[in-house]
Each structure stands twice: as C-alpha cells, then as structure tokens.
Amino acid sequence: MTEALTILWCLALGVLAGLLYYAALRWHVRALLGYAFLTALVAPFVRFAILAAALGLAVTQGALPLIACFIGLMIVRAIVLRRYRG
C-alpha cells in the first residue's frame, strides 16, 4: 500500500513540477521578447532547478516513483503542447 501511495505522490510531484517548468519557460520567452536580459539569463537555471528538485526527490524513493514523476511531467507536456498548437 505504501508503494502505491509513493508512486501516486511522485506522479503528482511530476505534474506540479511540469506546471512550474512550463510556467518558467513562458516567463523565459517573455523575458527574451521583452529584452529583459537578466531575467533571460536566470530563467533557464530556474527551470533546471525545478526539474532537478522534483526528479531528485523522486529518485530517492526508487525506480518506479522516478518513472511516475517522469510520466507526470510528460502529461503536463502533452497538455501544454496541445493548448499552444491549437
């Protein structure tokens, strides 16, 4: 039972990390278009830190929770791409 809860927790963590990642990506693009150079330099590091933190927490739980976290990221990716492709 605890293994299943850990996997669900990591799936939710992946979804949350994906939402934060793509929000930071949007922030980065707006900074580039608005010529905010300092923000444009910091934003990629913020995105990397979000993914590193989420996947780092998941990897401490094992392989299946790490895969669940990755699946959560891919779910958000599919939703974001579908939204912006039209």
N, CA, C and O atoms as a DFTB+ gen file, in Angstrom:
344 C
 N C O
     1  1       0.823      -1.199       0.000
     2  2       0.000       0.000       0.000
     3  2       0.866       1.260       0.000
     4  3       0.559       2.215      -0.715
     5  1       1.913       1.278       0.769
     6  2       2.743       2.476       0.809
     7  2       3.486       2.686      -0.502
     8  3       3.767       3.824      -0.879
     9  1       3.809       1.594      -1.203
    10  2       4.466       1.723      -2.512
    11  2       3.539       2.424      -3.498
    12  3       3.978       3.276      -4.270
    13  1       2.256       2.066      -3.474
    14  2       1.295       2.693      -4.373
    15  2       1.117       4.178      -4.036
    16  3       1.017       5.012      -4.936
    17  1       1.079       4.502      -2.752
    18  2       0.948       5.905      -2.357
    19  2       2.178       6.709      -2.751
    20  3       2.062       7.866      -3.155
    21  1       3.346       6.108      -2.636
    22  2       4.577       6.779      -3.044
    23  2       4.568       7.055      -4.536
    24  3       4.977       8.130      -4.976
    25  1       4.103       6.086      -5.315
    26  2       4.038       6.260      -6.762
    27  2       3.048       7.371      -7.124
    28  3       3.338       8.200      -7.987
    29  1       1.885       7.391      -6.471
    30  2       0.903       8.450      -6.740
    31  2       1.429       9.815      -6.316
    32  3       1.202      10.811      -7.002
    33  1       2.132       9.861      -5.183
    34  2       2.723      11.113      -4.717
    35  2       3.732      11.630      -5.731
    36  3       3.773      12.827      -6.016
    37  1       4.543      10.734      -6.274
    38  2       5.552      11.143      -7.255
    39  2       4.913      11.535      -8.585
    40  3       5.426      12.408      -9.285
    41  1       3.811      10.905      -8.935
    42  2       3.076      11.320     -10.135
    43  2       2.562      12.746      -9.960
    44  3       2.670      13.566     -10.872
    45  1       2.005      13.037      -8.789
    46  2       1.530      14.393      -8.503
    47  2       2.695      15.385      -8.470
    48  3       2.564      16.519      -8.930
    49  1       3.821      14.956      -7.928
    50  2       5.012      15.798      -7.916
    51  2       5.461      16.118      -9.343
    52  3       5.857      17.246      -9.635
    53  1       5.398      15.128     -10.224
    54  2       5.763      15.342     -11.619
    55  2       4.833      16.326     -12.314
    56  3       5.271      17.165     -13.102
    57  1       3.554      16.213     -12.015
    58  2       2.585      17.148     -12.607
    59  2       2.855      18.565     -12.104
    60  3       2.858      19.514     -12.889
    61  1       3.078      18.708     -10.808
    62  2       3.377      20.028     -10.254
    63  2       4.677      20.591     -10.823
    64  3       4.741      21.768     -11.177
    65  1       5.700      19.765     -10.910
    66  2       6.969      20.212     -11.480
    67  2       6.799      20.607     -12.943
    68  3       7.397      21.580     -13.400
    69  1       5.987      19.857     -13.672
    70  2       5.728      20.195     -15.070
    71  2       5.025      21.534     -15.212
    72  3       5.360      22.329     -16.089
    73  1       4.053      21.779     -14.350
    74  2       3.359      23.065     -14.393
    75  2       4.316      24.213     -14.088
    76  3       4.291      25.245     -14.759
    77  1       5.152      24.030     -13.080
    78  2       6.124      25.071     -12.749
    79  2       7.155      25.247     -13.854
    80  3       7.553      26.371     -14.161
    81  1       7.588      24.143     -14.453
    82  2       8.586      24.198     -15.517
    83  2       8.063      24.985     -16.714
    84  3       8.753      25.856     -17.243
    85  1       6.842      24.674     -17.135
    86  2       6.315      25.357     -18.314
    87  2       5.906      26.796     -18.006
    88  3       5.899      27.634     -18.907
    89  1       5.566      27.098     -16.757
    90  2       5.341      28.494     -16.377
    91  2       6.660      29.262     -16.440
    92  3       6.697      30.407     -16.889
    93  1       7.746      28.623     -15.985
    94  2       9.058      29.271     -16.056
    95  2       9.520      29.406     -17.499
    96  3      10.198      30.375     -17.840
    97  1       9.166      28.452     -18.352
    98  2       9.517      28.561     -19.767
    99  2       8.796      29.735     -20.410
   100  3       9.379      30.477     -21.200
   101  1       7.539      29.897     -20.071
   102  2       6.784      31.037     -20.598
   103  2       7.378      32.349     -20.105
   104  3       7.472      33.314     -20.864
   105  1       7.779      32.388     -18.834
   106  2       8.434      33.553     -18.249
   107  2       9.733      33.858     -18.985
   108  3      10.055      35.021     -19.229
   109  1      10.475      32.816     -19.336
   110  2      11.732      32.977     -20.052
   111  2      11.502      33.564     -21.443
   112  3      12.208      34.484     -21.856
   113  1      10.534      33.043     -22.151
   114  2      10.253      33.540     -23.502
   115  2       9.806      34.997     -23.461
   116  3      10.220      35.803     -24.294
   117  1       8.958      35.331     -22.488
   118  2       8.523      36.725     -22.371
   119  2       9.689      37.642     -22.032
   120  3       9.737      38.783     -22.490
   121  1      10.631      37.147     -21.230
   122  2      11.810      37.948     -20.894
   123  2      12.673      38.160     -22.129
   124  3      13.208      39.249     -22.334
   125  1      12.810      37.124     -22.954
   126  2      13.595      37.269     -24.179
   127  2      12.943      38.248     -25.154
   128  3      13.625      39.060     -25.778
   129  1      11.637      38.165     -25.277
   130  2      10.933      39.060     -26.193
   131  2      10.890      40.493     -25.676
   132  3      10.820      41.440     -26.459
   133  1      10.932      40.648     -24.355
   134  2      10.872      41.981     -23.766
   135  2      12.231      42.572     -23.482
   136  3      12.331      43.633     -22.865
   137  1      13.283      41.900     -23.923
   138  2      14.660      42.369     -23.744
   139  2      15.043      42.544     -22.268
   140  3      15.802      43.448     -21.918
   141  1      14.512      41.671     -21.415
   142  2      14.901      41.660     -20.000
   143  2      16.053      40.666     -19.879
   144  3      15.836      39.488     -19.597
   145  1      17.256      41.136     -20.090
   146  2      18.402      40.240     -20.230
   147  2      18.742      39.495     -18.945
   148  3      19.083      38.313     -18.996
   149  1      18.656      40.155     -17.803
   150  2      18.979      39.479     -16.549
   151  2      17.990      38.360     -16.269
   152  3      18.378      37.263     -15.865
   153  1      16.724      38.638     -16.482
   154  2      15.702      37.606     -16.305
   155  2      15.907      36.469     -17.294
   156  3      15.739      35.300     -16.949
   157  1      16.267      36.810     -18.505
   158  2      16.501      35.783     -19.524
   159  2      17.709      34.919     -19.182
   160  3      17.772      33.761     -19.597
   161  1      18.653      35.449     -18.446
   162  2      19.807      34.651     -18.028
   163  2      19.485      33.758     -16.848
   164  3      20.048      32.670     -16.732
   165  1      18.595      34.189     -15.971
   166  2      18.274      33.436     -14.759
   167  2      17.247      32.336     -15.025
   168  3      17.306      31.275     -14.403
   169  1      16.329      32.569     -15.919
   170  2      15.203      31.651     -16.146
   171  2      15.622      30.214     -16.478
   172  3      15.008      29.294     -15.938
   173  1      16.614      29.960     -17.319
   174  2      16.990      28.558     -17.575
   175  2      17.481      27.830     -16.321
   176  3      17.255      26.630     -16.163
   177  1      18.149      28.560     -15.439
   178  2      18.612      27.941     -14.201
   179  2      17.442      27.611     -13.279
   180  3      17.465      26.605     -12.569
   181  1      16.430      28.457     -13.295
   182  2      15.230      28.191     -12.501
   183  2      14.538      26.946     -13.023
   184  3      14.130      26.087     -12.241
   185  1      14.402      26.840     -14.339
   186  2      13.764      25.656     -14.923
   187  2      14.550      24.394     -14.592
   188  3      13.956      23.371     -14.251
   189  1      15.874      24.450     -14.688
   190  2      16.695      23.292     -14.361
   191  2      16.557      22.928     -12.891
   192  3      16.500      21.746     -12.552
   193  1      16.503      23.918     -12.019
   194  2      16.367      23.652     -10.586
   195  2      15.031      22.991     -10.256
   196  3      14.963      22.129      -9.380
   197  1      13.978      23.390     -10.947
   198  2      12.666      22.779     -10.737
   199  2      12.719      21.301     -11.086
   200  3      12.280      20.460     -10.301
   201  1      13.253      20.980     -12.260
   202  2      13.336      19.579     -12.663
   203  2      14.282      18.786     -11.784
   204  3      13.989      17.642     -11.436
   205  1      15.409      19.372     -11.422
   206  2      16.379      18.664     -10.584
   207  2      15.788      18.358      -9.209
   208  3      15.998      17.271      -8.671
   209  1      15.063      19.299      -8.648
   210  2      14.461      19.080      -7.332
   211  2      13.400      17.980      -7.385
   212  3      13.379      17.089      -6.535
   213  1      12.523      18.046      -8.384
   214  2      11.451      17.049      -8.482
   215  2      12.007      15.652      -8.747
   216  3      11.635      14.691      -8.073
   217  1      12.885      15.547      -9.716
   218  2      13.438      14.230     -10.042
   219  2      14.375      13.744      -8.948
   220  3      14.483      12.540      -8.716
   221  1      15.052      14.659      -8.275
   222  2      15.917      14.271      -7.163
   223  2      15.125      13.705      -5.995
   224  3      15.547      12.735      -5.365
   225  1      13.976      14.311      -5.705
   226  2      13.120      13.757      -4.660
   227  2      12.558      12.400      -5.058
   228  3      12.464      11.493      -4.230
   229  1      12.189      12.264      -6.309
   230  2      11.608      11.000      -6.766
   231  2      12.633       9.877      -6.799
   232  3      12.298       8.734      -6.489
   233  1      13.864      10.174      -7.165
   234  2      14.875       9.122      -7.283
   235  2      15.241       8.551      -5.917
   236  3      15.689       7.408      -5.830
   237  1      15.059       9.319      -4.857
   238  2      15.341       8.790      -3.525
   239  2      14.324       7.737      -3.110
   240  3      14.571       6.961      -2.186
   241  1      13.187       7.708      -3.785
   242  2      12.141       6.738      -3.464
   243  2      12.260       5.448      -4.265
   244  3      11.666       4.436      -3.895
   245  1      13.017       5.471      -5.353
   246  2      13.192       4.266      -6.154
   247  2      12.897       4.500      -7.620
   248  3      12.618       5.618      -8.054
   249  1      12.968       3.407      -8.375
   250  2      12.814       3.496      -9.824
   251  2      11.369       3.771     -10.246
   252  3      11.131       4.625     -11.101
   253  1      10.418       3.073      -9.670
   254  2       9.022       3.271     -10.065
   255  2       8.515       4.678      -9.732
   256  3       7.838       5.284     -10.563
   257  1       8.816       5.213      -8.557
   258  2       8.413       6.605      -8.317
   259  2       9.091       7.592      -9.267
   260  3       8.486       8.595      -9.645
   261  1      10.326       7.325      -9.653
   262  2      11.003       8.188     -10.624
   263  2      10.289       8.137     -11.968
   264  3      10.098       9.171     -12.607
   265  1       9.900       6.963     -12.395
   266  2       9.157       6.823     -13.647
   267  2       7.805       7.520     -13.539
   268  3       7.361       8.161     -14.491
   269  1       7.145       7.401     -12.384
   270  2       5.859       8.070     -12.183
   271  2       6.021       9.589     -12.258
   272  3       5.177      10.280     -12.828
   273  1       7.092      10.098     -11.689
   274  2       7.359      11.541     -11.753
   275  2       7.583      11.971     -13.202
   276  3       7.081      13.010     -13.630
   277  1       8.323      11.186     -13.938
   278  2       8.562      11.488     -15.354
   279  2       7.255      11.447     -16.148
   280  3       7.029      12.287     -17.020
   281  1       6.403      10.478     -15.850
   282  2       5.103      10.389     -16.534
   283  2       4.263      11.634     -16.219
   284  3       3.577      12.154     -17.099
   285  1       4.314      12.109     -14.977
   286  2       3.610      13.346     -14.629
   287  2       4.105      14.526     -15.438
   288  3       3.315      15.351     -15.897
   289  1       5.423      14.604     -15.612
   290  2       5.991      15.666     -16.453
   291  2       5.496      15.552     -17.894
   292  3       5.173      16.563     -18.519
   293  1       5.436      14.345     -18.419
   294  2       5.016      14.153     -19.800
   295  2       3.523      14.426     -19.984
   296  3       3.103      14.860     -21.056
   297  1       2.725      14.177     -18.955
   298  2       1.296      14.502     -19.027
   299  2       1.116      16.010     -19.187
   300  3       0.355      16.468     -20.039
   301  1       1.817      16.766     -18.365
   302  2       1.720      18.231     -18.453
   303  2       2.261      18.716     -19.796
   304  3       1.704      19.638     -20.392
   305  1       3.334      18.104     -20.273
   306  2       3.902      18.483     -21.571
   307  2       2.867      18.304     -22.680
   308  3       2.710      19.179     -23.532
   309  1       2.161      17.168     -22.671
   310  2       1.152      16.916     -23.696
   311  2       0.029      17.947     -23.622
   312  3      -0.456      18.415     -24.652
   313  1      -0.382      18.297     -22.418
   314  2      -1.455      19.284     -22.255
   315  2      -1.006      20.660     -22.749
   316  3      -1.745      21.344     -23.457
   317  1       0.201      21.057     -22.373
   318  2       0.707      22.376     -22.784
   319  2       0.879      22.444     -24.293
   320  3       0.501      23.436     -24.915
   321  1       1.442      21.408     -24.886
   322  2       1.625      21.415     -26.337
   323  2       0.288      21.427     -27.074
   324  3       0.147      22.112     -28.087
   325  1      -0.674      20.690     -26.586
   326  2      -1.992      20.688     -27.224
   327  2      -2.630      22.066     -27.126
   328  3      -3.298      22.513     -28.059
   329  1      -2.425      22.741     -25.995
   330  2      -3.013      24.065     -25.808
   331  2      -2.416      25.097     -26.752
   332  3      -3.140      25.922     -27.309
   333  1      -1.104      25.057     -26.934
   334  2      -0.455      26.096     -27.747
   335  2      -0.361      25.760     -29.229
   336  3      -0.098      26.646     -30.042
   337  1      -0.565      24.524     -29.589
   338  2      -0.586      24.187     -31.017
   339  2      -1.919      24.502     -31.660
   340  3      -2.015      24.653     -32.878
   341  1      -2.926      24.596     -30.850
   342  2      -4.219      24.988     -31.383
   343  2      -5.122      23.889     -31.518
   344  3      -6.256      24.074     -31.959
